[in-house]
């Protein structure tokens, strides 16, 4: 029989224990911060009807990047490439009778049919945080605060990241000022979203190709290149009184009052390419010179529920990915360096006649919430200590014939070398 490769499918990764420990640390920190804000955890199925992504996720995510297959019943299914349509589908079933607002989070895996690259695999994990049922500015404020606190929980150095915000109402006001046709708006917004990925000439040429005039293009470039809200108001005065502009002024002021002044700024080039965003949009950027990139983003989306035959409801959220987050922690050297098994004990089997005693002692310690790994073969104490050291286990429990006779056991600290005698 032909041998099957033992390598992962392209764009996926095996997580060996050391790697899994890092991911678990990231996920546990995410979970703790979300729960501290009163968010509750949920999960949706890995498979969804492919049409829910085609409807509102944009051309790339809703078309080219979907992993689609037809099941035995002839249904066209997709492996979820993102969580937003899935959680809106789930919420839509009970929204009318639910107590609001709903503050939900999940940590789940996703698949996108795209080229693997640094910080982006085909299979990846994301934290998804959303508030449903609240359209007011305070929900946007809390979601931005949570986004910043998610990063601060890892104790990053000062000036290591920044949250850049914009508002779709401000972008729509720009389109009104330059008298953009309705059929040009979505395509223009998608092109604006690619501002940092295209050359200036390419961007201008693409805008010309969809029928934009020179004056319209000039104003769009003025908008994208604005350094802050004051600069934008100077360049395009008509935007100074629009709702999106006033919202951003106010939300930045509120975040500053809460102590987040150094972490947030307006950025007119933050557009977010997904079609369902209709209010606040934001991206959080790593500022490390070797990893200067968007870590994650989010925004307000109030118009997804009608896909499922129910009345639309307000929603705002964001979604950090595991790969970009790990790169951030590695770039700034803030992954934990202490043993990932610092609270674990190793209890070797030093004599065949002691196997019942060893297993009973392990059971007793586990009953008081100790993590105890038992040796499954008879070994010498020197080999047991070597095993513990190699596997970064902090403490070794010694229970030999001498200890049994005295009704004691010893605990050896692998860092200090100290031994403590405990009565059985």
N, C-alpha and C positions, 0 to 999 in steps of 0.2 A: 504494500500500500504506500502511496506517495506521502512523504512527510509534510505536515502542515507547519507553516512558519510559526515560530513562537513570538514574533514581533507584534506589537499593537497595530491596529488598523491606523492608517495615516490620519493624522490630526487628532488622535486620542492618546492618552497616557496611562500607563500603569502607575499606581501610587504605592510604592513600597512603604514599609512601616515608618521610616524616617520622614519621607515626603508626606505621608498621611498624618503624621504628628503635626507638621507645619500647617497643613490644611485644617486640621481639627482645631488648632490654636486660633486660626483666623476665623473659622466658623463660630467657635465658642464665644469669641469676643464680639463678633457681629450680633450673635443671639443675645448676649448680655445687654448690649447697648439698646437694642430694639425693645427688649422687655422692660428696661428701665424707663422707657417712654410710654409704657402701657400697651405696646403692640403685642398681638397674639399670633401664634404660628399656624400656618395652613400648608396644604400641598395639593396640587392638581395632577391629573394623569400625564404621563410622558407623551401620549398620543392625543392628537386633536384633529378635528375636521380641518382639512387644508384650507378651506375657504375663509376661515376666520382670520388667517394671516394675510391672505390675498386682498382682503377688503380694505384694511387700514394700515398695514405695516410698511407700505412703501414698496417701490419697485425692487430694490435689492433684497430686503428681508422677506418680502411677501412673494417673491418670484424666484430669482436666481439662487438664493441661499437656502431655500426650503428643501429638506430631505423628505421626499414624498414616495409613498408606495400605495398600491391598491390591495386591499385585503380580500379574503375569500368571498366576502359578500358584495364585492364590487365597489366598496366605499373608498374614496380617495382620502388617505390619512397623511398627516405630517408629524414628524417628531418635533416637539415644540422648539422653536428657535428663540423664543422669548416668553416671558410670563404674562405680560399685560393683557393680551386678549383672553388668555386662559382664566386669569383671576376675575376679569370682568364677566366672563361667561358664568363662572361659579357664583359670584355675588348676585348676578341678575336673577337667579332662581329664588332668592330669599330677601332681596333688597327692601321690598315694600313693607315687610313685617319686622325687619331688623332694627335694633336700637342703634342710632347713629350719633356720632360718626363711627365708622368701622376702621380700626387701625390694624392692618394685617402685615405680616412679613413671612417670607419663606426663604429657604436655602435649598436650591434645586439645580439639577443638571439640564443642559440644553445642547442641541446640535445644530450647526449651520454648515451648509455646503459651501465653504469658502476656503481660500488658500491659507494653510497654516503659516504663521509667522510669529515673530517674537511677541509674546504677550497675548497671542490669540490662537487657540486651537479650534478644531471643528467641534469637539465636545468640550464644554466648559461648565463651570458652576457659577451661580449668581446669587447674591442676596437681593431680594425684591421687597421694598418697603412702600406701602401705599396707604393713603387715607381716603376713604370713600364717604360720600354723603355730606360733605362740608365744602361749600363753594367760597367761603370767606377767606380773607387775606391771612388770618391766623393759622389756617391749615397749611398754606404755602410757607409761612414763617416757620412752623414747627418742622416741616419736612426738610427745609434748608438747614435748620439747626441740627436735626438728626443726621443729615449727610455730613456735616462738619464734625459732629461728635463721634461718628463712626470711625473717622480717621484719627481724631485726637485720642481715642481710646488706646491707640498703639504707641502713644508717647513719641510722636515724630518731632524732629528738631524744628526750631522756629524758622519760618519762611520756607518750609519744605513743600507746601501745597497752597493752592488758591481755588476758591469756588467762584466761577464766572457765570453771571446770570444775564438773561435777556427776557423778552416777553413777545409772544406772537402778536399781541395787539399792537405793539410798537412797529413790528415788521409790516403788519397789515396797514397801519397808518402811513408808513412809507409808500406802500403800493398805491394807496389812495392819492397821496400827494403827487406822485409821478404819473398818475392816471394809467396804471397797468390794467390790461384787460383780464377778466376773470380767468379765461383759459390759459393765461400766461403765469398766473400766480404760483401754482404748485411747482411747476418746472423751475421758475425763477428762484423759489425758496430752496429747492434742492441744489441748484447751482451755487447759491450763496453758502450753503452748508459745506460745499467742497472748496471754499475759498483758500483754505490752508493746504489743500491737496493738489491744486492746479496752479499753473503759472498764470500771471496776469493776462497774458495774451490769449491763453486757452479759455479763460473765464469770459473775457470780452467777446471772443469769437463765438462761444456757446450762447451767450446772451443775444448776440446779433442773429444767430441762426434761428432763434425763436421769435424774432421780429421786434426786439427792443431797440429803441432809438438811442442815439448817442447821449442825449440829455438824460434819459432814464438810466442808462448805464452809469453815467457820471455820478448821479445821485446815489445809486446803489453802492458804488465804490466809496463815496463819501461816508455813507452809513457804515459800511463794514470796517472802514479804516479809522473810525472815531475812537479816540483814546479813552474817553469817559463820557458821562451824560452831558457835562457842560460843553465838551467839545462837539458832541452831536447837536446840541441845541444851537451852537454857533453856526454850524455848517448847514443844518436844515431846520430853520426856525419854526416851521409849521408843526414840528413834532413835539415841541416843548410843552404843549397843553394837552396832548393826547393821553388817553387812559393808561396805556402801557408805560409811558414815560413817568407819569406821576406814581404809578404802582412801584416801579423800580426805585425811584427816589425814596419812597416811604419804606420799602422793605429793607433797603441798605441801611437807612437810618435806624430801623428797629433792630437789625442784627448788630449794628455798632453799639447800640445801647445795651445789648445783652452780652457784650464782650467779644464779639466776633469781627470787629472792624478790620483786623489784620488778615482775615481769611476770605473776604468776599469783595468782588468788584464787578462792575458792569463790563460786558464784552459784547459788542454788536455783531461779532463774527460767530457767536454761539447761536446756532439756528436749530439744531437737532433735525435730522432728516426724516424722522418718522412722521407720517401724515396725520396721525391722530392727535398730536399735540396742538392745543388751542389756547394756551395761556402762558404762564411762567415756563421757561426752559432754562436749564443750567447744566454745566459740566464742571467736574472737579479735576484739576490738573496737578500732576506731579511736576515740581519745579527743578528736580535734579537734572543737571546738564547731560547726564548719560541716559536719562529716561524721561525727557521732556515730552509728556503726552497726556492726553485725557485719560484719567483713571476710570471714570464713570460719569453718567449723566442721568437726567430725568426731567420731569416737568408735569404740567397740568394737562389732563385729557378728560374732557367732559362729554365726549360724543362717541363712545364705543358701544354702549349698551343696546342701542337700537339695532345692532347687528342680530341680536337675539330676540327681537320682537317685543322689547320692553322699552319704557321711557328712559331716555338718557339720564344719568346721574353724575354728579361731580366726583372727580378723582384727581389725586396728585401723588406722584411717587418717583422713585429712582431705583437703580439697580447696579451695584458694584460687582465686577467679575473677579473670580479668584486669581486668574493669571496676572492681570494688571495690578491687583492689590499686592500680590506676592512680590512682584518686581519693585513696587514702591518700597516695601519693607526691606528688601535686599539692597536696593540702591542706597538707602539711608542707614543701612546696617542696624536695623532695629528689630530683627527677628530675635526671639529669646535664645540665649546661649547656654542657659543652665540645662541640666539633664532633664529630658522629657519624662524620665522615670524617677524623678527625685522623691516621689512619695511611694515608691514601690519597694517591696521586700522580696529577696530571693531566699527560699528555704530549700537547701539541697538535701538529698537523701544520702546520708553518710554511711548508712549500714542497712543491709536488707532487712534486718530484724526490727528496724525503726519505722518501717513504711506506714504502719497504722498511726504511730505517734506523730509522724510528720504531717500526715493528712488531717488528723484531728486538730493539731495545732493551727494549721492553715485555715481550717474551717472556723475555729474559735476566733482567729484574728479577722477573718473576712466578716464575721458577724458584727464586729465593731468598726466596719467600714475601712479596713486595711486592704491594700492591694498586695496580694501575695502570689508569687510565682513559685510553684513547687518543682523541684528537680524530678525527672521521671526515670532516671537511671542512677545506680549507686556511683558515687564519685568521691574523690579525695577533696579535702577542704581547700587545698591549693588550687585545684582545677575549678572548684566552685567560686573562689574569689576571682580567678581569672575570667570566668564566664560573666560574673556580675560587672566587673570592670569594663569588659568589652561591650557589654550591652547597656552600659550607663545606668545600672541599677544602684540606687543610693545605699541600700543597707542589706546585709546578709544575716540571716538568722541561723545560728549554729545550735544544732540539737544532736549531740552524739551520745554514746553510751555513758560517758562521765556526767553529762548534763542530765540525762534521764535519771540516773541514780540519785542525783541531788534535787530532782524535781525543779530544775531551772532550764532556761535556754539563754543564749547570748545574742545580742544584736551588735554587729560590727558595722560602724559607719565607714563607708568606702572613701569618703573624702578626708576625714580627720584621722581615721585609723583607730579611733576610740572604740572600746567594747563596753557594753552595759549588760549586767546580769539581771534577768527578770525571773521572778518566781512563776512557776506554771499554775 
